[in-house]
Amino acid sequence: MTSQITARFEPGDPQLVIQGAGARPASATLTGPRAHVDGRITGGGKTWTVRFPLRASRWGGPELPLPTGEYRVGIEGVEIDAQLPMRVLGGSSRAGLRAELRGAALVVGPPVDPVYDDPDAQGALERRYVDRATPLENAVFFESFYGRGAGCNPFAIDRELARVAPGVIRYWSVVDLSVRVPEGAVAVVEGSPEWWRARSAARVLVVNDWLRRRYVRRRGQKVLQTWHGTPLKRLALHRPGFDPRRAGAVVKESLRWDVLLAQNPYAARILRKAYAFFGRPIWVEGYPRNDALVNGDPAAVRGELGIAPGERVLLYAPTWRDDRQEIVDFLDPEALAAETGAVVLVRGHSRTLLPGHDVAGARVIDVTGYPDAAPLLLAADALITDYSSVMFDFGVTGKPMYFLVPDMEHYRGELRGFYFDLAARAPGPLVRTQDELVAALAADPAEHADRYAAWTARFNARDDGRASERVVARILDQGLLDR
């Protein structure tokens, strides 16, 4: 009976414990949009107990608290009473997360003390941050895609910095403690006092997107904006339609940056104009994140993903759309896997990570939550994309690219617009349907060899596996950090 069900939280090794009477359930799961855990069931007969760990290991990494989100509590043969009172299950001090049971839903949040949820409390932290007068630390504050992961160019710079200047403190901004940060780094959860303090104390901020919340530059503090891709789609001041507020926000944001990193001269020209980044240096050094495509081991990545040696691997990585929150549904990954005999990896854009959910299917692996994109490019035998800047990175591998673009006229004409004609320069075939894609995957990619060579000559000349070395050398040579 529902009335016999009880729930509690055990914070030491954080677990949700649900007890009931009667026959032992056959299975129990906590299912969220990007993670799930199986419950351990004991007892049976008179009473039974299900223990759900609130930590999980993903992609062979360490056990970490569950990602923020809502998890459905499912116990086979048991109806969870939706009228169970909301009960606070855990706090940030011991559990590494906050959790509330709301009937059959477990709501997991970041481990920030609830006192700081109040706007006035956050305002007080901001004012303390602005007024901070203590000396800067020999430290870097890293943030990648608003703290949703620890990857991209900031991750590659972190790894090189740790190698050549191990005395530098490395803080990583994260949305919650499910984000795996590099070895030796310090995770700071956005909005916490530790986050505000670290952002104030670091001599250098390395970010790949806009700075969130209030930012006041301290004397001697520098911001390296790595950005996150060579652009095909129009950005910032170049986006269709003039919006004075958007234009003002773009200029305000770019004034926060001291240095901008570009993958190639083409990107440098576009980014300088799109962000009104005038009078300050742009470092054209290739992309640090692409060093892994030259120096990495694809077999290791495939092993981490559970892919057997010799399997053909297709990576589907579309960009996000301004008019929708979740990944586009132009492709049926399970059908593609069946038609090609390949393993299909599905990688949504970082903007679809939180609102979306993992896709499932035979020989389909959703890797939207995988910590970094570069290893996935390394592991793939071919890339399927649309207008994503991943096309400019994948050229480093020399492997085939395919462009599934059924909405190209709408995207180019109404949503964003392009800086150049993709159809005229693409280093692989443009297709409109999944049937056309399957046919293209079976064809000889050599017919696009000349375009591919021209593409890499223009966009990948500096992606030689040593971009991280050059960027970190400039940081140290200019005295932005001490060794």
HUJODA-V310350 format. One record per residue. N is the residue number from 1. RES is the residue in one letter. PHI is phi in radians with two decimals (999 if undefined). OMEGA is omega as a letter, one per 30 degrees, with the letter a starting at -180 (* if undefined). Layout:
{{N/RES/PHI/OMEGA} {N/RES/PHI/OMEGA}}
//
This chain:
{{1/M/999/a} {2/T/-1.03/a} {3/S/-1.13/a} {4/Q/-1.55/a} {5/I/-1.47/l} {6/T/-2.23/l} {7/A/-2.46/l} {8/R/-2.63/a} {9/F/-2.08/l} {10/E/-1.92/a} {11/P/-1.42/a} {12/G/-1.00/l} {13/D/-1.90/a} {14/P/-0.92/a} {15/Q/-2.49/l} {16/L/-1.68/a} {17/V/-2.01/l} {18/I/-2.08/a} {19/Q/-2.14/l} {20/G/-2.67/a} {21/A/-1.94/l} {22/G/1.86/a} {23/A/-1.12/a} {24/R/-1.20/l} {25/P/-1.12/a} {26/A/-1.38/a} {27/S/-2.74/l} {28/A/-2.68/a} {29/T/-2.45/l} {30/L/-1.90/a} {31/T/-2.10/l} {32/G/-2.05/a} {33/P/-1.17/a} {34/R/-2.22/a} {35/A/-2.79/l} {36/H/-2.61/l} {37/V/-2.34/l} {38/D/-1.65/l} {39/G/-1.46/l} {40/R/-1.68/a} {41/I/-1.85/l} {42/T/-2.30/l} {43/G/1.42/a} {44/G/2.29/a} {45/G/1.73/l} {46/K/-1.50/a} {47/T/-2.43/l} {48/W/-2.43/a} {49/T/-2.37/l} {50/V/-2.04/l} {51/R/-1.97/l} {52/F/-1.79/l} {53/P/-1.18/l} {54/L/-1.77/l} {55/R/-2.33/a} {56/A/-2.64/l} {57/S/-1.84/l} {58/R/-2.18/l} {59/W/1.01/l} {60/G/1.35/a} {61/G/-1.49/a} {62/P/-1.26/l} {63/E/-1.24/a} {64/L/-2.32/l} {65/P/-0.98/a} {66/L/-1.07/l} {67/P/-1.09/l} {68/T/-0.99/l} {69/G/2.69/l} {70/E/-1.83/a} {71/Y/-2.02/l} {72/R/-1.46/l} {73/V/-1.51/a} {74/G/-2.11/l} {75/I/-2.18/a} {76/E/-1.01/l} {77/G/1.44/a} {78/V/-2.17/l} {79/E/-1.64/l} {80/I/-1.41/a} {81/D/-1.21/l} {82/A/-1.17/a} {83/Q/-1.61/l} {84/L/-0.98/a} {85/P/-1.12/l} {86/M/-1.06/l} {87/R/-2.34/l} {88/V/-1.27/a} {89/L/-1.77/a} {90/G/-2.72/l} {91/G/-2.20/a} {92/S/-1.28/a} {93/S/-1.13/a} {94/R/-2.04/a} {95/A/-1.59/a} {96/G/1.35/l} {97/L/-2.82/l} {98/R/-2.08/a} {99/A/-2.53/l} {100/E/-2.32/l} {101/L/-1.66/l} {102/R/-2.10/a} {103/G/1.10/a} {104/A/-1.57/a} {105/A/-2.08/l} {106/L/-1.80/a} {107/V/-1.77/a} {108/V/-1.83/l} {109/G/-2.26/a} {110/P/-1.22/a} {111/P/-1.45/l} {112/V/-1.87/a} {113/D/-0.92/a} {114/P/-0.98/l} {115/V/-1.06/a} {116/Y/-1.57/l} {117/D/-1.22/a} {118/D/-1.22/l} {119/P/-0.97/l} {120/D/-1.14/l} {121/A/-1.17/l} {122/Q/-1.12/l} {123/G/-1.08/l} {124/A/-1.14/l} {125/L/-1.12/l} {126/E/-1.08/a} {127/R/-1.13/l} {128/R/-1.12/l} {129/Y/-1.10/a} {130/V/-1.12/a} {131/D/-1.52/a} {132/R/-1.09/a} {133/A/-2.19/a} {134/T/-1.24/a} {135/P/-1.07/l} {136/L/-1.18/l} {137/E/-1.63/l} {138/N/-1.34/a} {139/A/-2.53/l} {140/V/-2.12/l} {141/F/-1.83/a} {142/F/-1.75/l} {143/E/-2.60/l} {144/S/-2.21/l} {145/F/0.85/l} {146/Y/1.03/l} {147/G/1.44/a} {148/R/-1.33/l} {149/G/-2.74/l} {150/A/-2.24/a} {151/G/-2.56/l} {152/C/1.04/a} {153/N/-1.08/l} {154/P/-1.00/l} {155/F/-1.09/a} {156/A/-1.12/l} {157/I/-1.17/l} {158/D/-0.99/a} {159/R/-1.11/l} {160/E/-1.23/l} {161/L/-1.11/l} {162/A/-1.09/a} {163/R/-1.28/a} {164/V/-1.73/a} {165/A/-2.43/a} {166/P/-1.13/l} {167/G/-1.37/l} {168/V/-1.33/l} {169/I/-1.34/a} {170/R/-2.13/l} {171/Y/-1.65/l} {172/W/-2.14/l} {173/S/-1.35/a} {174/V/-2.36/l} {175/V/-1.31/l} {176/D/-2.84/a} {177/L/-1.49/l} {178/S/-1.34/a} {179/V/-1.38/l} {180/R/-1.39/l} {181/V/-1.71/a} {182/P/-1.07/a} {183/E/-0.99/l} {184/G/1.50/a} {185/A/-1.52/a} {186/V/-1.94/l} {187/A/-1.42/l} {188/V/-2.22/a} {189/V/-1.47/a} {190/E/-0.90/l} {191/G/1.55/l} {192/S/-1.44/l} {193/P/-0.99/a} {194/E/-1.15/l} {195/W/-1.14/l} {196/W/-1.06/a} {197/R/-1.15/a} {198/A/-1.11/a} {199/R/-1.18/l} {200/S/-1.35/a} {201/A/-1.50/a} {202/A/-1.24/l} {203/R/-1.28/a} {204/V/-2.30/l} {205/L/-1.89/l} {206/V/-2.03/a} {207/V/-2.33/l} {208/N/-2.09/l} {209/D/-2.72/a} {210/W/-1.09/l} {211/L/-1.33/a} {212/R/-1.63/l} {213/R/1.05/a} {214/R/-1.27/l} {215/Y/-2.31/l} {216/V/-2.19/a} {217/R/-1.21/l} {218/R/-1.52/a} {219/R/-1.02/a} {220/G/1.59/a} {221/Q/-1.50/a} {222/K/-2.22/l} {223/V/-2.07/l} {224/L/-1.77/l} {225/Q/-1.66/a} {226/T/-1.46/a} {227/W/0.95/a} {228/H/-2.42/l} {229/G/2.74/l} {230/T/-1.23/a} {231/P/-1.54/l} {232/L/-1.73/a} {233/K/-1.42/a} {234/R/-1.21/a} {235/L/-2.07/l} {236/A/0.84/a} {237/L/-1.19/a} {238/H/-1.63/a} {239/R/-1.17/a} {240/P/-1.04/l} {241/G/1.41/a} {242/F/-1.56/l} {243/D/-2.19/a} {244/P/-0.98/a} {245/R/-1.18/l} {246/R/-1.14/l} {247/A/-1.07/l} {248/G/-1.11/l} {249/A/-1.16/l} {250/V/-1.08/a} {251/V/-1.15/l} {252/K/-1.03/a} {253/E/-1.16/a} {254/S/-1.15/l} {255/L/-1.19/l} {256/R/-1.35/a} {257/W/-1.58/l} {258/D/-1.71/a} {259/V/-2.41/l} {260/L/-2.10/l} {261/L/-1.72/l} {262/A/-2.26/a} {263/Q/-1.27/a} {264/N/-2.78/a} {265/P/-1.05/l} {266/Y/-1.02/l} {267/A/-1.10/l} {268/A/-1.04/a} {269/R/-1.12/a} {270/I/-1.14/a} {271/L/-1.13/l} {272/R/-1.06/a} {273/K/-1.34/a} {274/A/-1.13/a} {275/Y/-1.94/l} {276/A/0.82/a} {277/F/-1.61/a} {278/F/-1.84/l} {279/G/1.35/l} {280/R/-2.34/a} {281/P/-1.34/l} {282/I/-2.01/l} {283/W/-1.63/l} {284/V/-1.72/a} {285/E/-2.20/a} {286/G/1.38/a} {287/Y/-1.78/l} {288/P/-0.95/a} {289/R/-1.09/a} {290/N/-1.53/l} {291/D/-1.01/a} {292/A/-1.11/a} {293/L/-1.29/l} {294/V/-1.70/a} {295/N/-1.84/a} {296/G/-1.43/a} {297/D/-2.00/a} {298/P/-1.11/a} {299/A/-1.11/l} {300/A/-1.15/l} {301/V/-1.17/l} {302/R/-1.06/l} {303/G/-1.09/l} {304/E/-1.10/a} {305/L/-1.51/l} {306/G/1.37/a} {307/I/-1.69/a} {308/A/-1.24/l} {309/P/-1.00/l} {310/G/1.52/l} {311/E/-1.24/l} {312/R/-1.41/a} {313/V/-2.14/l} {314/L/-1.91/l} {315/L/-1.86/l} {316/Y/-1.77/a} {317/A/-2.40/l} {318/P/-1.43/l} {319/T/-1.42/l} {320/W/-1.49/l} {321/R/-2.06/l} {322/D/-1.12/a} {323/D/-1.85/l} {324/R/-2.71/a} {325/Q/-1.57/a} {326/E/-1.73/a} {327/I/-1.05/l} {328/V/-1.15/a} {329/D/-1.98/a} {330/F/-1.38/a} {331/L/-2.29/l} {332/D/-1.73/a} {333/P/-1.06/a} {334/E/-1.17/l} {335/A/-1.15/l} {336/L/-1.09/l} {337/A/-1.07/a} {338/A/-1.17/a} {339/E/-1.31/a} {340/T/-1.87/a} {341/G/1.30/a} {342/A/-1.68/l} {343/V/-1.51/a} {344/V/-1.90/l} {345/L/-1.65/l} {346/V/-1.98/a} {347/R/-2.13/l} {348/G/-1.33/l} {349/H/-1.15/a} {350/S/-1.01/a} {351/R/-1.29/l} {352/T/-1.75/a} {353/L/-1.13/a} {354/L/-1.33/a} {355/P/-1.33/a} {356/G/-1.61/l} {357/H/-2.57/a} {358/D/-1.11/l} {359/V/-1.53/a} {360/A/-2.31/l} {361/G/2.78/l} {362/A/-1.11/l} {363/R/1.07/l} {364/V/-2.11/l} {365/I/-2.21/l} {366/D/-1.44/a} {367/V/-2.02/l} {368/T/-1.05/l} {369/G/-1.53/l} {370/Y/-1.14/a} {371/P/-1.01/a} {372/D/-2.61/a} {373/A/-1.44/a} {374/A/-0.99/l} {375/P/-1.07/l} {376/L/-1.21/l} {377/L/-1.10/l} {378/L/-1.13/a} {379/A/-1.33/a} {380/A/-1.37/l} {381/D/-1.53/l} {382/A/-2.73/l} {383/L/-1.96/l} {384/I/-2.03/a} {385/T/-2.47/l} {386/D/-2.39/a} {387/Y/-2.06/a} {388/S/-1.26/l} {389/S/-1.19/l} {390/V/-1.04/l} {391/M/-1.06/a} {392/F/-1.39/l} {393/D/-1.45/a} {394/F/-1.13/l} {395/G/-1.00/l} {396/V/-1.04/a} {397/T/-1.34/a} {398/G/1.34/a} {399/K/-1.59/a} {400/P/-1.12/l} {401/M/-2.16/l} {402/Y/-2.36/a} {403/F/-2.10/l} {404/L/-1.63/a} {405/V/-2.32/a} {406/P/-1.18/a} {407/D/-1.94/a} {408/M/-1.07/a} {409/E/-1.11/l} {410/H/-1.16/a} {411/Y/-1.16/a} {412/R/-1.27/a} {413/G/-1.58/a} {414/E/-2.12/a} {415/L/-1.39/a} {416/R/-2.31/a} {417/G/1.52/a} {418/F/-2.02/l} {419/Y/-1.52/l} {420/F/-2.63/a} {421/D/-1.39/a} {422/L/-1.07/a} {423/A/-1.05/a} {424/A/-1.39/a} {425/R/-2.13/a} {426/A/-0.97/a} {427/P/-1.48/l} {428/G/-2.95/a} {429/P/-1.27/l} {430/L/-1.67/a} {431/V/-2.23/a} {432/R/-1.87/a} {433/T/-2.32/l} {434/Q/-1.18/l} {435/D/-1.08/l} {436/E/-1.13/l} {437/L/-1.12/l} {438/V/-1.05/l} {439/A/-1.12/l} {440/A/-1.15/l} {441/L/-1.14/l} {442/A/-1.53/a} {443/A/-1.50/l} {444/D/-1.37/a} {445/P/-1.24/a} {446/A/-1.11/a} {447/E/-1.16/l} {448/H/-1.82/a} {449/A/-1.08/a} {450/D/-1.16/l} {451/R/-1.11/a} {452/Y/-1.08/a} {453/A/-1.10/l} {454/A/-1.14/l} {455/W/-1.08/a} {456/T/-1.19/l} {457/A/-1.12/a} {458/R/-1.44/a} {459/F/-1.89/a} {460/N/-2.12/a} {461/A/-1.05/a} {462/R/-1.76/l} {463/D/-1.51/a} {464/D/-1.91/a} {465/G/1.57/a} {466/R/-2.25/a} {467/A/-1.11/l} {468/S/-1.05/l} {469/E/-1.04/a} {470/R/-1.18/a} {471/V/-1.15/a} {472/V/-1.15/l} {473/A/-1.05/l} {474/R/-1.17/l} {475/I/-1.03/a} {476/L/-1.31/a} {477/D/-1.10/l} {478/Q/-1.52/l} {479/G/1.28/l} {480/L/-1.24/l} {481/L/-2.44/l} {482/D/-1.72/l} {483/R/-1.17/*}}
//
